[in-house]
């Protein structure tokens, strides 16, 4: 079984640890790293190239949407899921424009979060399969 690789970034250590532990116990997930530090997160993202980066940036060296852009630059193929307890006015649009794949509100159960992450991973795989088929068709 292929695992979905995940990097977790949350400014609250207890949330980061709890999410990492919870997802690590779920079938089909492998947490490659978790941190509270966005600078380390960018390094981890660049090094591990996880399929999914779960991120909650409330405080950091840059505005929240800029942090998403920075993570996307660190690992362009990773899908960024912003997982926050709130979103300001048009902030979701800012996140999507910065490269986020999904914006989820905290309060989901672990099973619900895992389901959302599986959906993100499967959508990306489906898009990749369609792209590969299109390339094969052009090569003929």
Backbone bond lengths (Angstrom), bond angles and torsions (degrees), N, CA, C in turn:
res aa  C-N    CA-C-N  psi(-1)  N-CA   C-N-CA  omega(-1)  CA-C   N-CA-C  phi
1 X - - - 1.450 - - 1.526 109.54 -
2 X 1.306 116.49 129.12 1.459 121.56 178.16 1.528 109.04 -78.51
3 X 1.310 115.55 132.21 1.462 120.45 -179.95 1.519 111.17 -90.56
4 X 1.313 115.96 148.89 1.456 122.74 170.92 1.525 105.45 -87.50
5 X 1.327 116.61 119.28 1.458 119.94 -179.35 1.527 109.54 -88.02
6 X 1.336 114.92 137.51 1.462 121.31 -171.81 1.528 110.62 -133.73
7 X 1.322 115.45 137.81 1.461 123.63 169.26 1.519 106.27 -114.47
8 X 1.325 117.15 133.27 1.468 121.86 -178.26 1.518 109.53 -115.48
9 X 1.340 115.10 129.77 1.462 121.71 176.60 1.525 107.37 -126.33
10 X 1.311 117.05 118.60 1.460 121.27 176.03 1.515 107.71 -149.27
11 X 1.321 116.22 134.70 1.465 119.55 -175.97 1.524 113.15 -67.95
12 X 1.319 116.76 -15.93 1.467 120.53 178.59 1.529 108.61 -97.43
13 X 1.330 117.78 113.35 1.463 120.17 -176.53 1.526 113.27 -55.69
14 X 1.325 116.84 -38.80 1.466 119.05 -178.30 1.530 111.66 -65.56
15 X 1.320 117.18 -33.85 1.471 120.64 178.01 1.528 109.48 -71.18
16 X 1.317 116.54 -45.69 1.463 121.35 179.47 1.530 110.75 -57.98
17 X 1.311 116.70 -47.39 1.467 121.82 -178.91 1.531 110.36 -66.23
18 X 1.331 117.26 -44.38 1.468 121.24 -178.70 1.532 110.87 -63.11
19 X 1.333 116.56 -44.92 1.464 119.80 178.00 1.526 111.12 -63.12
20 X 1.322 116.44 -44.71 1.468 120.46 -179.46 1.522 110.29 -60.77
21 X 1.309 116.69 -46.29 1.465 120.20 -179.93 1.530 110.80 -64.16
22 X 1.333 116.08 -46.77 1.463 120.18 -178.10 1.517 112.67 -61.19
23 X 1.327 116.89 -47.84 1.467 119.82 -179.75 1.524 111.74 -68.26
24 X 1.322 117.51 -32.46 1.466 120.86 178.70 1.521 112.08 -64.22
25 X 1.325 116.54 -26.22 1.465 120.08 -179.80 1.528 112.51 -87.75
26 X 1.324 116.43 -8.25 1.469 120.58 -178.79 1.532 109.57 -88.01
27 X 1.313 115.06 139.14 1.466 120.22 178.35 1.525 109.83 -61.37
28 X 1.318 116.09 134.48 1.457 121.25 174.26 1.514 115.41 90.52
29 X 1.327 118.07 3.40 1.468 120.46 179.74 1.522 110.61 -120.10
30 X 1.326 115.27 144.36 1.464 121.49 172.31 1.517 107.57 -136.18
31 X 1.316 116.24 113.94 1.462 121.40 177.86 1.524 107.19 -83.12
32 X 1.338 116.23 117.61 1.468 120.24 -177.70 1.524 111.73 -84.50
33 X 1.342 116.75 -26.70 1.466 120.89 178.26 1.524 108.74 -170.78
34 X 1.325 114.56 158.43 1.465 120.52 170.85 1.518 107.58 -144.47
35 X 1.324 115.44 146.06 1.462 120.08 -176.18 1.523 110.38 -156.69
36 X 1.306 115.14 163.38 1.464 121.62 172.48 1.527 110.37 -103.23
37 X 1.317 116.43 -9.01 1.461 121.73 -172.46 1.529 110.79 -101.02
38 X 1.343 118.18 115.16 1.459 119.95 -178.04 1.541 114.07 -64.08
39 X 1.306 117.93 -28.23 1.465 120.01 178.57 1.529 109.65 -70.10
40 X 1.322 116.69 -44.18 1.461 119.65 175.20 1.518 110.10 -63.54
41 X 1.332 115.95 -38.39 1.464 120.05 -179.83 1.524 111.39 -58.13
42 X 1.326 116.71 -41.98 1.462 120.59 178.41 1.532 110.36 -62.67
43 X 1.319 116.94 -39.71 1.469 121.01 176.86 1.525 110.79 -65.41
44 X 1.345 115.99 -45.68 1.470 120.19 178.85 1.531 110.41 -61.29
45 X 1.328 116.29 -42.80 1.471 120.65 -179.32 1.523 110.60 -61.68
46 X 1.330 115.45 -43.44 1.474 119.90 179.66 1.535 110.95 -64.64
47 X 1.315 116.27 -41.25 1.459 121.07 -176.87 1.537 112.61 -74.62
48 X 1.340 117.05 -49.46 1.465 121.65 -172.90 1.530 113.55 -86.84
49 X 1.334 117.02 -24.78 1.472 121.73 -177.73 1.542 111.76 48.58
50 X 1.327 116.94 57.58 1.464 119.73 -178.10 1.524 111.31 -66.80
51 X 1.322 116.23 154.52 1.457 119.69 176.47 1.526 110.20 -65.74
52 X 1.337 115.55 -39.56 1.462 120.29 -177.11 1.526 110.12 -130.49
53 X 1.321 114.89 135.99 1.472 122.00 172.24 1.524 106.45 -113.22
54 X 1.328 116.07 117.42 1.466 121.02 175.01 1.522 105.85 -94.05
55 X 1.326 116.80 122.21 1.460 119.23 -171.95 1.522 112.24 -134.12
56 X 1.314 115.18 136.83 1.460 122.21 169.66 1.518 106.73 -129.67
57 X 1.315 115.90 105.32 1.464 122.07 -178.81 1.524 109.42 -110.07
58 X 1.294 117.79 97.46 1.467 119.07 174.29 1.519 109.81 -98.14
59 X 1.312 114.84 -38.98 1.456 120.61 177.80 1.511 107.70 -124.23
60 X 1.267 115.85 143.25 1.457 118.45 178.69 1.502 110.03 179.37
61 X 1.318 116.20 179.30 1.455 119.92 -178.35 1.530 112.62 -72.40
62 X 1.341 117.84 -10.25 1.466 121.80 -178.29 1.538 109.41 -138.42
63 X 1.330 117.97 164.53 1.467 119.75 173.50 1.530 110.47 -60.23
64 X 1.321 116.99 157.29 1.470 121.84 -172.95 1.530 113.17 -54.93
65 X 1.315 119.12 -48.04 1.470 120.63 -179.04 1.527 110.98 -65.15
66 X 1.323 116.83 -34.61 1.462 120.01 177.05 1.524 110.97 -65.49
67 X 1.320 116.49 -33.62 1.462 120.40 177.66 1.532 109.86 -64.85
68 X 1.326 116.89 -38.98 1.469 120.69 176.67 1.523 109.68 -62.44
69 X 1.308 116.85 -46.20 1.469 121.22 179.08 1.538 110.43 -59.26
70 X 1.301 115.94 -41.87 1.463 122.32 179.87 1.527 110.83 -63.26
71 X 1.340 117.19 -43.62 1.463 120.85 177.89 1.528 110.29 -63.73
72 X 1.333 116.31 -40.92 1.468 120.78 179.99 1.529 110.48 -64.09
73 X 1.319 117.27 -37.90 1.466 120.81 176.87 1.530 110.96 -67.39
74 X 1.334 116.82 -33.73 1.468 121.31 -179.89 1.520 112.01 -70.63
75 X 1.340 116.02 -31.73 1.462 120.71 -178.02 1.533 108.55 -147.65
76 X 1.332 117.71 79.71 1.468 121.91 -171.63 1.527 115.69 -57.20
77 X 1.325 117.96 -29.02 1.465 119.80 -178.67 1.518 113.53 -86.73
78 X 1.324 117.31 -8.82 1.467 120.51 178.27 1.525 110.61 -74.27
79 X 1.320 114.96 145.23 1.461 121.24 174.79 1.524 107.43 -95.46
80 X 1.312 116.60 126.58 1.462 120.73 -177.00 1.514 109.54 -99.96
81 X 1.328 114.82 123.42 1.458 122.40 176.98 1.519 106.89 -111.44
82 X 1.324 116.32 111.64 1.466 120.59 177.20 1.523 106.64 -80.97
83 X 1.324 116.00 122.20 1.467 123.18 -174.02 1.524 106.77 -122.40
84 X 1.325 115.96 97.96 1.462 120.91 -169.69 1.518 111.66 -130.71
85 X 1.322 115.52 158.86 1.469 120.24 177.05 1.528 111.29 -82.76
86 X 1.328 117.13 -10.51 1.471 120.88 177.19 1.525 109.92 -160.26
87 X 1.316 114.91 159.92 1.464 122.31 172.27 1.520 107.31 -132.91
88 X 1.314 117.12 132.61 1.455 122.03 176.79 1.526 109.12 -78.51
89 X 1.318 117.08 157.48 1.467 126.05 -178.99 1.535 116.05 -5.88
90 X 1.302 118.54 -96.83 1.467 122.42 -176.71 1.528 112.36 -96.65
91 X 1.303 115.73 22.52 1.457 120.09 -173.90 1.538 112.45 -62.30
92 X 1.324 117.93 -35.61 1.471 119.59 178.60 1.528 110.41 -59.37
93 X 1.332 116.36 -43.16 1.475 119.35 177.14 1.520 111.12 -61.35
94 X 1.329 116.42 -40.85 1.461 120.36 177.81 1.535 110.34 -60.61
95 X 1.335 116.29 -41.84 1.463 120.40 179.09 1.524 111.14 -63.73
96 X 1.337 116.69 -45.19 1.470 119.92 -179.41 1.524 110.99 -63.14
97 X 1.328 116.56 -41.33 1.469 119.87 177.69 1.530 111.82 -65.84
98 X 1.324 116.41 -27.77 1.464 121.24 179.85 1.534 111.89 -81.51
99 X 1.340 116.84 -11.06 1.459 119.32 177.19 1.510 116.10 120.07
100 X 1.332 118.26 2.75 1.464 119.72 177.53 1.527 109.98 -69.33
101 X 1.310 115.39 145.57 1.454 122.07 177.74 1.516 110.80 -89.95
102 X 1.329 116.05 -35.04 1.460 121.29 -175.00 1.520 109.66 -151.25
103 X 1.332 115.91 152.04 1.460 122.43 174.72 1.522 107.28 -127.03
104 X 1.322 116.49 117.41 1.459 121.69 -177.19 1.516 110.34 -120.94
105 X 1.325 114.79 142.86 1.457 119.90 175.58 1.520 110.26 -86.52
106 X 1.329 115.78 137.55 1.459 119.94 174.71 1.523 108.10 -62.87
107 X 1.290 116.05 155.95 1.452 121.08 -176.27 1.523 109.98 118.62
108 X 1.345 115.62 -9.94 1.459 119.95 174.94 1.528 109.03 -70.63
109 X 1.313 116.21 148.43 1.461 118.59 171.58 1.527 107.55 -71.88
110 X 1.312 116.04 165.74 1.458 120.16 178.40 1.531 110.41 -60.08
111 X 1.327 117.07 -39.96 1.471 120.42 179.10 1.526 111.10 -65.34
112 X 1.323 117.32 -39.35 1.469 120.41 178.08 1.526 110.84 -65.80
113 X 1.329 116.45 -43.53 1.468 120.24 177.81 1.529 110.01 -62.03
114 X 1.320 117.35 -45.78 1.466 120.85 178.99 1.524 110.49 -58.98
115 X 1.318 116.83 -40.62 1.461 120.48 177.61 1.518 112.02 -62.38
116 X 1.316 117.22 -43.15 1.470 121.37 178.03 1.530 110.69 -63.53
117 X 1.322 116.68 -41.23 1.465 120.39 179.82 1.530 110.82 -67.15
118 X 1.327 116.85 -39.34 1.478 119.87 175.90 1.522 110.16 -61.74
119 X 1.345 116.99 -41.66 1.469 120.29 178.41 1.524 110.83 -59.69
120 X 1.319 116.78 -44.37 1.467 120.94 179.18 1.527 109.53 -60.50
121 X 1.332 116.68 -47.62 1.464 120.50 -178.57 1.529 111.20 -63.39
122 X 1.321 117.79 -41.67 1.471 120.89 -179.01 1.521 111.67 -68.73
123 X 1.334 117.16 -37.74 1.473 120.14 177.74 1.524 110.15 -62.37
124 X 1.314 116.48 -41.40 1.460 120.43 179.75 1.530 109.92 -66.36
125 X 1.322 117.58 -42.25 1.470 120.79 177.76 1.525 110.76 -61.91
126 X 1.341 116.83 -41.41 1.465 120.50 -179.69 1.528 110.89 -64.59
127 X 1.323 116.71 -42.21 1.468 120.67 178.35 1.521 109.68 -63.64
128 X 1.339 116.53 -41.68 1.459 120.72 178.53 1.521 111.70 -62.95
129 X 1.334 117.38 -39.82 1.468 120.87 179.37 1.522 110.51 -65.92
130 X 1.329 117.06 -41.62 1.465 120.69 178.24 1.522 109.72 -63.10
131 X 1.340 117.02 -42.99 1.467 121.30 179.54 1.523 111.22 -63.23
132 X 1.327 117.02 -42.78 1.464 120.55 179.69 1.527 110.37 -64.76
133 X 1.338 117.78 -40.89 1.465 120.64 178.03 1.529 110.79 -63.66
134 X 1.325 116.21 -38.64 1.468 119.78 178.49 1.526 110.75 -64.32
135 X 1.329 116.47 -41.04 1.463 120.77 178.78 1.530 110.74 -65.85
136 X 1.328 116.80 -40.35 1.466 120.09 178.23 1.526 110.24 -62.85
137 X 1.327 116.17 -39.69 1.462 120.72 179.32 1.514 111.59 -63.79
138 X 1.320 117.88 -36.67 1.472 122.08 178.60 1.518 112.16 -70.69
139 X 1.332 115.92 -29.49 1.462 120.02 -176.15 1.526 111.45 -74.28
140 X 1.308 118.91 -16.66 1.483 121.17 -177.80 1.493 112.31 -75.80
